[in-house]
Each structure stands twice: as C-alpha cells, then as structure tokens.
Amino acid sequence: MALEAGVLTVTVEAAHDLKDPEWVSRQDPYCVISVGGQTFRTRTAVDGGRNPVWNETFRFDVGHAPDTGGTAEVVEVVVKADQLVEHDATLGSASIPLATARQTAGTDCYHTRAAIVSPQHHRVHGAVSLALRWDPASSSCSGSGSGEQVPAGEQPCRAALPMPQQQGQDDAQQQQQQQQQQQGQQRHHHHHGGGTPRERVDVIEFVEQRPVA
C-alpha cells in the first residue's frame, strides 16, 4: 500500500541544550533539513550557542512512497556549527519517519521535540523543536519533488512555547506589569477586576523521537 502524496511543511523553531565545544565564544549553529531528496538549510544563528533560535519554514513536495513503516523516508535534521577556518562541525542529527509525519500532522500544526544524537558517540546531546503540517495532494501539489523556503510572514505555524531568548524578556515584562498594577491599586485605594489578561499560550506536549536505525 503506497502512502499518499502531499505537501509537508516543516518549521525549524529552535534547538535546546546543544553540545558547545567553544571555549572563548559561543558556537554558530545552523540546520540542514532533508525530505525525499530535497534539502534546505536554515540561516546561521550567530552566537546561538547551546540554545539557538531559527523559526524558519520549508515546504516539501512529497510524492507517493511505499508503506514501509517510515523506515525508507524520514524527515532528517542535521545540526551543524559554522566554522570560519575548518570544515563545519556536525553536532548531531534527528529524524522523524515521514509516515509518522503524515499520520500525526493532519491539517493543523503538530509540534514535536526530536532528540539530537551525536555522530561520534551516538549519545543524545540536546533536542530540536519542529512544527509539522501535512496537506494531502491537491491541485497545488504535483508530487514532483520540488520544495521551497516559506517567507517569514507566511509561516503557517507559530511557536508553541516562548523561545529561550524571549522567555526572560516575557518574565521581566510580566513582572513590570504586575508592579505597575500594584502601584495603581495603591493610588486609587481599591481593587480592579483582575486587569487585562495576558495572551494565553497553550502548552503542547513534546514527543521525543528516536533516530531511525
């Protein structure tokens, strides 16, 4: 039984707890994403260190494929560190079976955190956060195997959680708002009705994916 063709949209959000061999400065990581022979690269996160953020989206036009349990075709993400002098260092890789992406993504964005395995010791060194969206074959999908990078303003998936760099800023802003609200209550000598609620962010459960043997 062949798996249906369609368009797979992959948003590479961020990486967490990468191995950083740099002693003086922080490393400059980037990702190489491959699906069915189509390969794209994110920008380099300069001084991204152990927790780089990309938030870049790529669209893959995937044709029909044999149903082999996801072992034949995978969404592969290789994390590398940009080196000015030597060859770029491979920090590790993560993979998700393409069949799993088809089944779980649906028409909505499916957020997952895939484990990054080092090529030297085959140990887990961090994780990469991805958002997947699968759209079945239509008139806009030819199954020709050609893909594209999606402009930043047209990304269909937003980050499920605040990124590492944004988390501290959000906490500081929330604390400042609370202080201002308390000062206002003291000036007017009465309580307000709870104030304006902050935008709700739903917490999505991350599923750790192991690399395909």
N, C-alpha and C positions, 0 to 999 in steps of 0.2 A: 504493500500500500504506500503510495507516494504522498509526501507531505505537500500541502498546498503552497502556491506561490503567493508572494505579497511583498509589502514594504516594511522593513524593520527599522525603526528609529531608535538610535542609541544616544543618550545624553551622558557624557562622562562628567560627573559632578565634581568629585574630589577624591583624594587618597588620604588614608589615615595611618599613622604610626609606621611610616616607611623607614627602612634602614638607611641612615645617612652617614656615610663614611667620612664626610668632610670634617676637618678639624678646625680650620680657621673660619670659613664662611659656610653658608648653607647651600645645599645642592640645588640644581635647577632641573626638576623633573618634567617629563612630558610622557604622553601615552601614544601608542600605536594600536589602532583598533582594526581588526580584520574579520570579515564575514564573507565566506564563499568566494575567496579570491579578491575581494575588494578591500583595499587598505587605505586608511586615513590616519593622519597624525594631528594631535592637538598642538596648540602653541606651547612654548616652554614657559613654565611657571618659575620665573626668575626669583631666586631666594625662597622658593617654595618649601625647601627643607623636608621635614617629615610629614607635613600636612598641606600639600599643595592643593589649590583650587583651580578648576578649569571651566566648568559649566559650558561645555561645547557640545553641540549636537550634530550627529551624522546620520544620513539616511542611506539604507542599503536596499537595493532592488534584488530580492531573492527569488530565484526560480524554483521549480518543482525539484524535490530531492527525495531519495529513497528513505523509507521509515526504518532507520537503523538504531532507534533508541537514542539519537542525539550524539552518537559517537563519531559519525562521519563529518558532520558540520557543527562548528561551535562559533560562538562569539568570543574571540580571543582579544585580551587587552594586555599588552606588554608595556610595563612601566620602565622608562629609561631616564638616566641623568645626563644632561647635556654637558659634554666636556670640550673645552676650547682647544686643548692640545692633543689629548689622546682620543681613542675611539670612545663613543658614548657607552657608559656603563649600563648594563641591564640589571635593574633592581629586582625584577621578578615579573611573573605573569599570572593572569587569572583567566578562567574560561568558563563559559556557560553554554550548555548544549543548545543548539538552535531549536531543537524540538521543544525544549522547556520554554524558551522564549516565546515560541508560537502559542503554546498552551496557556501560559500564565499572563502574558501581556494583554491580550484582548484588545479592546479599543481604547482602554484607559492606560495611563502610565503606571508601570509596575516598577517600584523601587526595590533595589537589592544591593547588598554589600558583599562583594565577592572577595575571597581570600587571595592574597598575593603570595605566591610561592617562589622562593629564590631558586635560580638555576644551579647554583653551586651545591647547596646542602639540602635542597628540596624541603625547606622549612618555611613555615608561614611567617612572613615579615610584613604585617600590615594588611590593609584591605582597600579596595576601590569601590566607591559608591556610583552606581549606574541607575539610569531610568530607562526602561524599555517600553516601546509601544509597537504593537504588531497590527498592521492593517492588511486584511486579506486582499487578494488580487482584484483589481478593478481596471477600469479603462485607463487609469493613470499609471498602472504597473504593467510593464511589458515582460518582466522576468528576464530581461536581457543581461542582468548582472552589472549594471552601471549604477553608481551611487553618487552622492553629493554631500557637501557640508551645508548645514542649515544655518542661515544668518541668525545672529543673536536675537533679533527682535521677533523671529518667527518660531522660536523653540516651543514645542508643544507641551513639554514637561517642565514644571518648576521644581526647585529643590524641596525635598520632603522635610528636611530639617535645616536650621541655620548652619552655614558653613563655619569652619573653625575660626576664620578671621572675623566673621560677623558676630559670633557668639558673644565675645567680650564687649563689642560695641552695643549690642542689644541689651545686655545686662546693665551696662552703665547708663544707657538711655532710660531703661525702666526704673532704675534707682533714682535718677534725677526727676522723673515724672512723679514718683512717689513722694519725694521731698517737697516738690512744688505743691502737690495736693495737700500735704500736711500743713504747710505754711498758709495756704488759702483757708483751710478749715480753722486755723487758729485766729486768723484775721476776722473771719465772719462769725466765729463762735457758734457754729452749728455744723452738722454733718450734711454732706451732699449724698445724693443717691447712688453711690458706688462709682461715680465718674464714668468716663468713656472707656469701654472695654477695649483691650488690645486685640489685634487681629489674631484669630485662632489659627494655630498650625497643628494639623493632625499628625500624630506620630505614627509613622509607618514601621512595621516590624521588618527588620532587615534579615534576610536569609543568607547564610554563609554558603557559598558554592565551592565545592572542592574541584580541583582541576581534573580534566578527563585524562585517564591513563593513556 
